[in-house]
């Protein structure tokens, strides 16, 4: 089986020759391409080069190519500061929605023209062309997350209470833009979309607030992805994610952080509760184990996850794998998936 | 309802204008700044923290409550002694990191609990933490980061404090989504705060420990 076939089988809960391996891959690309972060996220070639090298080096079955969170919001005029360093993510300098009324001024963007979307789309095309045997799910952020990037997290969160109708205007525009972007990513050969829902946890909003400002727009976007022939990995970020809500979404895979320590997040529990509905992608703690652990820690964690995961499971980092992650730790994960059957 | 009760309610309801007006009124009627701080602001922010922990409140409510808290605090702060019994804190989000909500909430809770905070903002160089800590003779340096790529700057803050020759005189507190107790131990930070409430508790514990040692 190749990577694409393994991921496909995991989605269908069929048996696999070995547990599929995936990572949430964004910043690691700059390191692999041996360029600074700005050189990585402003160049399709460097972006694709970094993703391809990472995928080949660690023999992954699934990657989620992405540059940073600003490649869409820059199209609306969000200003970002770049620092010429391999680990310096672009930093927000100025939001586009300065006053709540500005939500109404946002226009639906053209992914082939606006922001750095053309760079990302071209890069995705290069990645899918080269990695034909790997499941490629390029990343984009959910409409509510994008609204917080365009408005600023603090003000967008206050808008939930103070300016709900204007916030909804912004969410509508973001959703339309993301729908067009997702369709273009699939046209570039992507198997589906890695949809990062990074505002769907109890540490940020209440469940009702997410139902009011998140779900409707997420579902609209997912519907569009499906209609374009793509699959969906729902990346549910953070502490206490609303898995009850997200497990009902028509996504093929849910990626979440099983080692967050939040109630109800442990893999066996989640597998039992939702694991017959949706394939889970998790098991590797991107910080404690991959970044700061030893190869022995990594080996233990990967084996435990494979044992708990069974069918319908992809061994994956719970969130983005840091570019500072030691190579020997990532090589150990590869070794485990290739040799351990649980 | 007394002004003090009104201020509490205004903070919990996230009503900044009302909180400010009632604080003005309370001060005019003779309430001391310390009364307002202890009986209204601290009580309200403690309840906000409890409601957040029980998930009755989430970030939207907490942010509006913090704003209301600061609208009152701005009026009483000039009337308080610089250190209202807690200690002096230098606080900021680390270099290359613009995520400051968590830091702002920690600052609000520390301020409500009588700490005086010098807020350096976000994207703060390790050197700047150390320089400010030396300048104001800080008791505590608190740093936050949301990204794994910027965690290393918390380690660099430790080094900068040593370079400035003040590491032995100051306690360090780290926090942020990827940060853990293990990370704090690894880099030699004195404490780790899981959230804003926990950060205040740890800050008190660290400084009490320091004061015990000085006796």
Interface residues (C-beta under 8 A of the other chain):
Chain A: X27 X83 X85 X87 X88 X89 X91 X92 X153 X154 X157 X158 X160 X161 X162 X202 X203 X204 X205 X206 X209 X238 X239 X240 X286 X287 X288 X291 X292 X320 X322 X323 X324
Chain B: X14 X55 X57 X58 X59 X60 X61 X63 X64 X67 X96 X97 X98 X99 X101 X104 X123 X147 X148 X149 X152 X177 X178 X180 X182 X183 X186
